[in-house]
């Protein structure tokens, strides 16, 4: 087996949380005002149900998703589906990639051109994407303690500055805006697709479905707590505070005497963010090998990253428009690939069930 259940739990905790700490809170604040927790909870609830569904399906078969598709719609059909997933993973990488580039430039290297700062990422991404699923699992083992330590430190620095009254009154935002917050940020949620790709590549044990679901719930709880802290600190002006994770600890009193110690934590947390960013690239390459039957991952790693680099170079000045397009329309792709396909996987005939 290429990955194990423990590592999948770590991925669902850490990567679920860390992918939603930059612009996601600000987007929700713009869409829903102070009621940011409610659209987030709705999205997490929907995805949590799908996570449980895919996890439970793993207990009913030891086949990979590709093998299940092959048994039901033939090898050509399975390759087509995996081709769509490869493209979907690239699609889901674009916004986080732009966010990371602007975040690293703004917070750490504001005197160096942003593109030049971010170019080394692609060398890392090519290397990581050329590895198998075992590499993804090992990275998760490394990331969990780093994430736990840095987030605990940042939360401690932020808590005493929170004014919880800023979260009140609750549910004053019209229902239409809450639903708009759900659909407008839906492209941030793609974790069930990870489980589809992991299916059959790990040995399912009793209660793993519960462990996966609870792990996802833990990641969701961290994000919800962070959203509450962010709004509790900034209130109505949260709409103008981008890169939220870098803003919640800057008012820690000790910073005035010992300096920006929070930047050290942000540097460390950035390593986890990069691993979380690269997982979609790794799974896109994984899907491409099944789609084409060509198993040299190095070739596909270079190809996928070349596509992303071209998009980054040509569209850098249109990030706002791209983000707006994702907010308005990509919920449709999410509804298909992140929700419908994983749920419909139950309709596939499962031969030789374990």
C-alpha positions as a printed NumPy array, in Angstrom:
array([[  0.   ,   0.   ,   0.   ],
       [  1.236,   3.496,  -0.873],
       [ -0.379,   5.476,   1.936],
       [ -1.961,   4.586,   5.265],
       [ -5.049,   5.674,   7.158],
       [ -3.112,   7.651,   9.757],
       [ -1.55 ,   9.804,   7.068],
       [ -4.911,  10.386,   5.403],
       [ -6.244,  11.596,   8.765],
       [ -3.33 ,  14.019,   9.04 ],
       [ -3.997,  15.301,   5.512],
       [ -7.678,  15.88 ,   6.295],
       [ -6.831,  17.793,   9.461],
       [ -3.881,  19.881,   8.335],
       [ -4.435,  20.545,   4.642],
       [ -8.164,  21.175,   5.112],
       [ -7.33 ,  23.934,   7.578],
       [ -4.186,  25.454,   6.123],
       [ -5.669,  25.966,   2.644],
       [ -8.283,  28.336,   4.106],
       [ -6.19 ,  30.762,   6.151],
       [ -5.243,  33.408,   3.596],
       [ -7.961,  35.09 ,   1.529],
       [-10.898,  32.793,   2.353],
       [-11.779,  34.675,   5.599],
       [-11.697,  38.034,   3.804],
       [-13.853,  36.707,   0.958],
       [-16.436,  35.43 ,   3.422],
       [-16.429,  38.746,   5.262],
       [-17.095,  40.56 ,   1.967],
       [-19.916,  38.185,   1.069],
       [-21.579,  37.696,   4.457],
       [-20.395,  40.406,   6.809],
       [-19.956,  39.167,  10.382],
       [-21.892,  35.944,   9.722],
       [-18.874,  34.222,   8.197],
       [-19.273,  31.113,  10.345],
       [-22.565,  30.053,   8.813],
       [-21.633,  29.667,   5.107],
       [-18.399,  28.011,   6.247],
       [-20.345,  25.538,   8.409],
       [-22.697,  24.734,   5.516],
       [-19.802,  24.012,   3.163],
       [-18.006,  21.931,   5.777],
       [-21.197,  19.99 ,   6.519],
       [-21.757,  19.173,   2.851],
       [-18.157,  18.125,   2.328],
       [-18.144,  16.198,   5.605],
       [-21.076,  14.093,   4.405],
       [-19.252,  13.38 ,   1.141],
       [-16.043,  12.553,   3.054],
       [-17.973,  10.032,   5.142],
       [-19.623,   8.582,   2.032],
       [-16.312,   8.005,   0.22 ],
       [-14.673,   6.722,   3.41 ],
       [-17.459,   4.21 ,   3.951],
       [-17.247,   3.145,   0.308],
       [-13.584,   2.31 ,   0.936],
       [-14.765,  -0.207,   3.526],
       [-16.848,  -1.981,   0.887],
       [-14.138,  -2.579,  -1.696],
       [-10.383,  -2.84 ,  -1.915],
       [-10.372,  -1.615,  -5.515],
       [ -9.091,   1.772,  -6.598],
       [-11.519,   4.271,  -8.069],
       [ -9.952,   3.644, -11.482],
       [-10.561,  -0.104, -11.144],
       [-14.176,   0.474, -10.129],
       [-14.703,   2.715, -13.139],
       [-13.039,   0.174, -15.433],
       [-15.324,  -2.599, -14.182],
       [-18.405,  -0.473, -14.856],
       [-17.755,   1.778, -17.856],
       [-14.676,   0.207, -19.4  ],
       [-11.064,   1.26 , -19.469],
       [-11.602,   4.037, -21.988],
       [-14.386,   5.512, -19.879],
       [-12.227,   5.283, -16.748],
       [ -9.392,   7.085, -18.515],
       [-11.739,   9.869, -19.605],
       [-12.987,  10.34 , -16.039],
       [ -9.431,  10.449, -14.717],
       [ -8.525,  12.953, -17.422],
       [-11.287,  15.235, -16.189],
       [-10.035,  14.834, -12.627],
       [ -6.496,  15.686, -13.709],
       [ -7.805,  18.915, -15.25 ],
       [ -9.961,  19.579, -12.18 ],
       [ -6.987,  19.323,  -9.833],
       [ -5.131,  21.853, -11.996],
       [ -8.185,  24.117, -11.922],
       [ -8.273,  23.899,  -8.126],
       [ -4.577,  24.819,  -7.914],
       [ -4.748,  28.11 ,  -9.794],
       [ -6.301,  30.385,  -7.151],
       [ -4.254,  28.961,  -4.23 ],
       [ -1.116,  29.346,  -6.357],
       [ -1.783,  33.042,  -6.995],
       [ -2.641,  33.54 ,  -3.327],
       [  0.603,  31.96 ,  -2.204],
       [  2.665,  34.035,  -4.606],
       [  1.114,  37.309,  -3.453],
       [  1.226,  36.256,   0.197],
       [  4.919,  35.323,   0.135],
       [  5.755,  38.524,  -1.721],
       [  3.702,  40.814,   0.525],
       [  4.589,  39.338,   3.902],
       [  8.186,  38.18 ,   3.423],
       [  9.84 ,  39.65 ,   0.31 ],
       [  8.059,  42.862,  -0.65 ],
       [ 11.2  ,  44.401,  -2.216],
       [ 11.695,  41.552,  -4.701],
       [  9.469,  41.051,  -7.789],
       [  6.661,  38.663,  -6.842],
       [  7.199,  36.299,  -9.78 ],
       [ 10.902,  35.986,  -9.062],
       [ 10.133,  35.172,  -5.421],
       [  7.774,  32.356,  -6.385],
       [  9.706,  30.67 ,  -9.193],
       [ 11.577,  28.285,  -6.823],
       [  8.194,  26.822,  -5.874],
       [  7.955,  25.154,  -9.274],
       [ 11.226,  23.305,  -8.754],
       [  9.818,  21.972,  -5.499],
       [  6.479,  21.17 ,  -7.16 ],
       [  8.113,  19.258, -10.042],
       [ 10.118,  17.181,  -7.577],
       [  7.127,  16.476,  -5.314],
       [  4.757,  15.681,  -8.189],
       [  7.183,  13.131,  -9.629],
       [  6.863,  11.039,  -6.458],
       [  4.145,   8.506,  -5.601],
       [  1.393,   8.581,  -2.988],
       [  3.808,   7.345,  -0.337],
       [  5.543,  10.717,  -0.567],
       [  2.24 ,  12.524,   0.087],
       [  1.747,  10.444,   3.229],
       [  5.243,  11.079,   4.527],
       [  4.851,  14.807,   3.972],
       [  1.653,  14.723,   6.029],
       [  3.556,  13.037,   8.879],
       [  6.003,  15.947,   8.845],
       [  3.395,  18.666,   8.507],
       [  1.102,  17.732,  11.409],
       [  3.434,  18.635,  14.318],
       [  4.623,  21.781,  12.53 ],
       [  1.052,  22.884,  11.898],
       [ -0.089,  22.078,  15.449],
       [  2.76 ,  24.019,  17.044],
       [  2.555,  27.116,  14.831],
       [ -1.245,  27.413,  14.931],
       [ -1.294,  26.99 ,  18.706],
       [  1.296,  29.753,  18.991],
       [ -0.606,  32.082,  16.646],
       [ -3.908,  31.437,  18.415],
       [ -2.319,  32.205,  21.8  ],
       [ -0.968,  35.485,  20.425],
       [ -4.351,  36.436,  18.961],
       [ -6.843,  35.395,  21.646],
       [ -6.375,  38.279,  24.073],
       [ -7.09 ,  40.785,  21.321],
       [-10.395,  39.197,  20.313],
       [-13.592,  41.083,  21.065],
       [-16.198,  38.368,  20.821],
       [-18.982,  40.961,  20.635],
       [-17.851,  41.588,  17.068],
       [-19.552,  38.3  ,  16.144],
       [-22.925,  39.688,  17.296],
       [-25.692,  39.964,  16.333],
       [-25.779,  36.615,  14.565],
       [-27.749,  35.779,  11.424],
       [-28.494,  39.387,  10.537],
       [-27.217,  38.759,   7.022],
       [-29.987,  37.95 ,   4.495],
       [-30.263,  34.266,   3.577],
       [-29.477,  35.111,  -0.051],
       [-26.052,  36.443,   0.977],
       [-25.385,  33.407,   3.155],
       [-26.102,  31.13 ,   0.194],
       [-23.931,  33.408,  -1.93 ],
       [-21.153,  32.888,   0.596],
       [-21.591,  29.12 ,   0.285],
       [-21.457,  29.068,  -3.528],
       [-18.947,  31.908,  -3.848],
       [-16.332,  30.106,  -1.764],
       [-17.191,  26.533,  -2.76 ],
       [-14.023,  26.271,  -4.874],
       [-12.052,  26.181,  -1.619],
       [-13.488,  22.732,  -0.867],
       [-12.103,  19.737,  -2.76 ],
       [-11.052,  17.261,  -0.059],
       [-13.417,  14.391,  -1.091],
       [-11.538,  14.213,  -4.412],
       [ -8.372,  13.411,  -2.483],
       [-10.092,  10.426,  -0.902],
       [-11.265,   9.189,  -4.304],
       [ -7.666,   9.179,  -5.506],
       [ -6.497,   7.433,  -2.313],
       [ -9.162,   4.729,  -2.592],
       [ -7.63 ,   1.287,  -2.916],
       [ -4.14 ,   2.606,  -2.201],
       [ -4.415,   2.061,   1.537],
       [ -5.556,  -0.852,   3.677],
       [ -8.93 ,  -0.037,   5.202],
       [ -9.37 ,  -1.008,   8.846],
       [-12.441,  -0.967,  11.065],
       [-13.591,   2.534,  12.051],
       [-11.408,   4.254,   9.456],
       [-14.495,   5.946,   7.97 ],
       [-15.246,   7.481,  11.362],
       [-11.601,   8.488,  11.794],
       [-11.514,  10.205,   8.399],
       [-14.772,  12.045,   9.043],
       [-13.689,  13.167,  12.505],
       [-10.314,  14.267,  11.133],
       [-12.078,  16.405,   8.56 ],
       [-14.315,  17.775,  11.318],
       [-11.188,  18.675,  13.317],
       [ -9.766,  20.597,  10.354],
       [-13.125,  22.33 ,   9.938],
       [-13.213,  23.251,  13.645],
       [ -9.778,  24.877,  13.37 ],
       [-10.951,  26.973,  10.416],
       [-14.171,  27.985,  12.178],
       [-12.231,  29.009,  15.28 ],
       [ -9.832,  30.995,  13.126],
       [-12.732,  32.744,  11.371],
       [-14.229,  33.661,  14.75 ],
       [-10.883,  35.048,  15.938],
       [-10.384,  37.008,  12.711],
       [-13.816,  38.651,  12.899],
       [-13.433,  39.092,  16.648],
       [-10.306,  41.171,  16.096],
       [-11.311,  43.193,  13.043],
       [-15.11 ,  43.279,  13.004],
       [-16.464,  45.239,  10.056],
       [-13.027,  46.156,   8.701],
       [-12.192,  42.453,   8.166],
       [-13.282,  42.967,   4.554],
       [-10.092,  44.967,   3.914],
       [ -7.667,  42.626,   5.714],
       [ -6.2  ,  40.132,   3.232],
       [ -3.889,  37.261,   4.188],
       [ -5.81 ,  36.765,   7.409],
       [ -3.337,  34.421,   9.091],
       [ -0.708,  37.175,   9.038],
       [ -3.084,  39.741,  10.566],
       [ -4.415,  38.004,  13.668],
       [ -1.26 ,  38.101,  15.773],
       [  0.191,  41.526,  14.968],
       [ -1.386,  43.17 ,  18.02 ],
       [  0.208,  40.76 ,  20.495],
       [  1.599,  43.092,  23.231],
       [  5.   ,  41.386,  23.467],
       [  5.756,  42.271,  19.838],
       [  6.455,  45.853,  20.894],
       [  9.382,  44.726,  23.051],
       [ 10.74 ,  41.587,  21.376],
       [  9.843,  42.251,  17.737],
       [  7.775,  40.393,  15.122],
       [  8.137,  36.88 ,  16.538],
       [  4.924,  36.012,  14.714],
       [  6.847,  36.241,  11.435],
       [  8.964,  33.291,  12.53 ],
       [  5.802,  31.244,  13.016],
       [  4.461,  32.389,   9.664],
       [  7.681,  31.344,   7.95 ],
       [  7.388,  27.889,   9.509],
       [  3.674,  27.618,   8.688],
       [  4.433,  28.563,   5.079],
       [  6.216,  25.23 ,   4.621],
       [  2.975,  23.432,   5.48 ],
       [  1.035,  25.695,   3.118],
       [  3.339,  24.756,   0.259],
       [  2.848,  21.038,   0.905],
       [ -0.914,  21.636,   0.956],
       [ -0.687,  23.571,  -2.314],
       [  1.32 ,  20.894,  -4.068],
       [ -1.014,  17.984,  -3.205],
       [ -3.413,  18.93 ,  -6.011],
       [ -0.491,  19.007,  -8.437],
       [  0.632,  15.593,  -7.218],
       [ -2.862,  14.158,  -7.661],
       [ -3.217,  15.742, -11.095],
       [ -0.044,  13.92 , -12.151],
       [ -1.341,  10.747, -10.49 ],
       [ -4.571,  11.015, -12.499],
       [ -2.701,  11.735, -15.732],
       [ -0.696,   8.516, -15.447],
       [ -3.928,   6.534, -15.28 ],
       [ -5.592,   8.615, -17.989],
       [ -2.802,   8.166, -20.535],
       [ -1.259,   4.884, -19.436],
       [  2.138,   6.601, -19.508],
       [  3.579,   6.086, -16.043],
       [  6.66 ,   8.323, -16.077],
       [  5.572,  10.852, -13.491],
       [  8.564,  13.089, -14.08 ],
       [  7.278,  13.931, -17.557],
       [  3.785,  14.703, -16.303],
       [  5.158,  16.661, -13.326],
       [  7.053,  18.938, -15.709],
       [  4.036,  19.252, -18.018],
       [  1.53 ,  20.134, -15.282],
       [  3.859,  22.643, -13.668],
       [  4.635,  24.185, -17.058],
       [  0.914,  24.792, -17.57 ],
       [  0.627,  26.393, -14.131],
       [  3.71 ,  28.545, -14.716],
       [  2.329,  29.811, -18.028],
       [ -0.965,  30.673, -16.326],
       [  0.918,  32.453, -13.541],
       [  2.997,  34.544, -15.94 ],
       [  0.208,  35.452, -18.345],
       [ -2.567,  36.067, -15.816],
       [ -0.724,  37.633, -12.881],
       [ -2.304,  41.054, -13.415],
       [ -5.789,  39.566, -13.76 ],
       [ -5.936,  37.812, -10.393],
       [ -8.963,  39.83 ,  -9.248],
       [-10.927,  38.899, -12.379],
       [ -9.918,  35.243, -12.089],
       [-10.951,  35.189,  -8.446],
       [-14.281,  36.769,  -9.363],
       [-14.832,  34.178, -12.09 ],
       [-14.137,  31.355,  -9.642],
       [-16.494,  32.89 ,  -7.106],
       [-19.304,  33.215,  -9.653],
       [-19.015,  29.99 , -11.639],
       [-16.655,  27.329, -10.315],
       [-19.236,  26.145,  -7.777],
       [-20.712,  24.23 , -10.722],
       [-17.506,  22.222, -11.193],
       [-17.322,  21.702,  -7.428],
       [-20.889,  20.408,  -7.364],
       [-19.989,  17.879, -10.059],
       [-16.496,  16.695,  -9.103],
       [-16.377,  17.258,  -5.339],
       [-19.956,  16.322,  -4.475],
       [-21.832,  14.455,  -7.203],
       [-19.118,  12.121,  -8.517],
       [-17.969,  10.903,  -5.076],
       [-21.577,  10.259,  -4.041],
       [-22.426,   8.547,  -7.343],
       [-19.426,   6.256,  -6.865],
       [-21.782,   4.186,  -4.702],
       [-23.72 ,   3.35 ,  -7.88 ],
       [-20.705,   1.512,  -9.313],
       [-20.886,  -2.278,  -9.119],
       [-18.274,  -3.583,  -6.705],
       [-17.004,  -7.028,  -7.67 ],
       [-14.926,  -9.063,  -5.223],
       [-15.815,  -6.773,  -2.372],
       [-13.534,  -6.98 ,   0.657]])
